[in-house]
């Protein structure tokens, strides 16, 4: 078996970013701040909100069913919020921060009123970061975290649920997100996948079931893109498809490289967290902006 530490690791977010803009992929996952040697992350209010809501919901999956809602999810949010408060969350003012916090509270109240599958048994994959060899021959690993796996006892099967905080922006029908999650769940635990759903927390009272992907087609398509990522990494060639002017995906990150962003701390995985000046931040993060978890 090849060395996993020398393999090319891909995930849904890496594949999505590479397809959108190879330059943004490079800056998000490979570039290191020359002053610290750390990778970089651009923090925005939408991203901060998504992270903390995700954290609250994920914490429930390790609790027994009867314990999950004994403590208000809003209280859990308030306990977690200091991690992203102020500049750490990219907020430009107390008013902006409060508006995002209220959005998070509203989403979690909706979940408490309509817990749906969250009040049922859940499957927890033992790996902190689920992964498997997508191709040992090509030395490519597929990894990623699954938001929720509902256990279906009648069939000894699982239901994949992906939480989203988007207000209006729906995941495209041709998105590889659910196919990738299907591949991960199929290859990191033994139960069959019987259902797969998105749950738009801001607008829906429960998960919206989607069609199960063709597993063979998904594997072939993901591997094809992963090989392109491996080749680009080997050659060190990551060009924006829009040329030197850049695109919305890479332009904000280029500001970090040019020293036009503010370093506000370190993230959970040791990345240097940056925020942009208010004028650019507002352009990047209009009030209705959202993040996909």
N, C-alpha and C positions, 0 to 999 in steps of 0.2 A: 504493500500500500504506500502511495506517495506521502511525503511529509506535508501535513496540513498547514504548517507554518510557512511553507514556501508556495502554497497554492494560491490561486486567484479566488478571492472571496467575493461573491455577488449577493445582492439582496434586492428586494423590490425597489427600495429607494435609490440604490445605486444604479439599477437598470433604468429606472424612470429618469434619473438625472442625466445619465449618459445619452439616452434617446433624445432628451430635450436639448442638451448642450454639452458636448464632451469637455469643453473648457470649464463649465460649472462643476462637472463631475470631478475634474482634476482638483479644483480649488476646494471642493467640499470634502474630498476623501484622501487626497494624496499630498497636497501642498502643506508645508509646515512653516509656521512663523519663524523667520530667521533669527529673531531676537530670543525666542524661548525654545525652539525646536518642537513646539506643539502644533497639532493640527488646529484648524480654525472653524468657528461656527458663527454665523450671523444670527443674532437673536432678534425676533420681532414679537410684538404683542400677541399676534395670532398663534405663533409657534409656542410661546410661553403658555398661553391658555390651553392649547392642545396637550402639551406635556403634562400639566398638572391635573387636568380632567382625566387623562389616560392613567396617571399614577393612582388617582383615587379609585377608579373602577378596577384596575388591575389588582389592587390590594385586596379586593373582595374575594377573588378567585381562590385564595389560599385559606379562606375562613370556612368553617362549617356553615351549611346553609342557614341554620337558625341564628348564627352570629352576624351575618352580613349586614343587616339593616338595624341592628341594635343601636348603633351610633349613626347619627344623621350624616348623610354624605356631604351636606353643606358644612357641617362641623369638620369633617375630614378635609374638605377643600380649604377651610380657613387655617387648619393646622399646616397644610402643605404650602400655602400661598407665600409665606416669607421667602421661600427658595427663589421665587421669581419676582418679588416685589421691587418696584422702582426701576432703576436702570438695568438690573439683572434680567428683567423681563422685556426690556426694550421700550418701556413706557415713557412717553415724553412729558406726562403730567399726572398728578393724582387723579384728575378727572377722567383721563383716558384709562388709567389703571382700574378705577372703580367701575367704569362701563364694561370692561372685559371681565372683571370679577363677577359682576351681576349676571353676565351671560353664562358664566360657568355655574353659578348657583342655580340659575333657571334650568339648565340642562340636567343637573343632578337632582333637582326637585322632581323633574319629569320622570327620571329613572326611578326615584323612590315611589312615585305614584303609579308607575307602570313597570315594575321590575321584570316582568316577563321571564325570560330564560335565566336571569341572574338569581332567581329564587330556586333554581333547580341545581342538581349536582353538576359539577364542572370537572373537566379533565385538565390536569396541569402537567405539561411535558417537563421531565426532570432536568433537562438541560437549561441552564440560565439563558443561553442563546441557542435555540434549536438550529442544527445544521446537518447536512449530509453531503456526501460526494455526488454532485450532479454528474461529474465525469472524472473517474480516476485516471483514465487515459490522458485527458486534457488537463488534469490537475486543477479542477474547478469545483469549488464548494458553494452551495446555495445555503444561505442562512436568513434568519429573520424571526421576529417575535410575533406571536399570534395574540390578538387582543383577548379573545375568549373562546373556549371550547366547551360547549354545552354537552353533557353526557346524555345520551338517549338510551335509557336502560332496557327498553323493550327490544331494542335491536343490538345492544352492546356496540353502539356506534357514536359518532360525534357530529356536532353542528358547529361549523366555523362561523364566528361572528366578528366583524370588523367595525369598530366604533369610529364615527366621524363627527367632527364638530362643524362641518360646513353648513352654512345656512341655505345656500341655494345651488352651489356648484356640485353637481353630481359626478361621480366617477364615470368615465367614458365606458361604453360597452366593450370596447376593445382593450381596455386596461388589462395589464398582466398581473395586477395585484391579487385577485382571487385565485387565478391559476397557480401563482407562485405559492400562496398560502396552502392551497390544496396539495401541491408537491411536498411542501415542508411537513404538513401533518401526516400525509401518507407514509413518509419515509422516516419519521422520528417517533412514531408510536404505532401500535398494532391494530387499532380499531379502524373500521371503515368510515369514510366521510359520507354521510347521508344528506346533509344540508349545508348550504353556504349562504351567508347573508351580510348585507350592510345594515348598520343601524345609525341613521342620521339623528344624533341626539337632540339637535336644535329644532327639528321639524317633525320627527316621527315618534310615535309612542312605543315602538318596538322594532325589531329587525325586519327588514324587507328581503325576502328570500330571492336568490338569483339562481340561474341555471348552472348546474354543475359543469365545470369545464371538461373538455376532452383531455384527459391526462397525458396521453402520448403526444398530442399536438402541442400542449403546453410545454412539455419537457423539451421538445425539439426547438420550439421558438425561443425559450429561455436560454438554452444552450448556445444557440446561434448568436444571440446578443452577447452572452458571456464570453464567447470566443473573441468577439470584436473588442470587448473591454480588455481582455488579456493581451491582444495584439497591440492595442493603443498604449497600454501600460509598458509593454516591452520596448516599443519604439519611442515612447515619451512624446507622442503626438496627440494633443488634445485641442482641437481648433473649434472655435465657435462657428456654427453654420452661417452666422450673419456677418462674419468677417471681423475686421479690426474694431468696428463700432460696438461690437458686442450685442447682447440680447438681454431681456429682463432677467434671465436666469443667472448670467455671469457678471453683468455690470455691477450689481451691488457688492459682489465678492471682490471684484477688481478694486473697489474703493478701500477694502481692507488691505490689499496688497500694496496700494499706493500710500498707505498711512493716513487715509482720510476718515477712518472709523475709530471709535473709542473702545479700548480694552476695558471690560468691566468685571472680569473674573475668569474663573475656570469652571467648566461644566463637569458633569458626572463622569465622563470618560477622559478627563484630562485635556479637553480641547480648550483653547483660548476663546472666550466669548466676547464678541464685538457687537456694538450697536452703531447705527449711522446717525448723522446729524438730523435734527427734527424735520427739516424741509424734505430731505430725501426719504426719511422714514415714513412720512405721511404719504408720499407718492407711492412708496412700496406697500404701505399698509393702510388703504382706505378703510373707513369705518366698517364696511361690509365684507372686508377680507376674511379669509377662513383658512383653516389648516386641516389637512387630512391626516388622521392618526393611523 
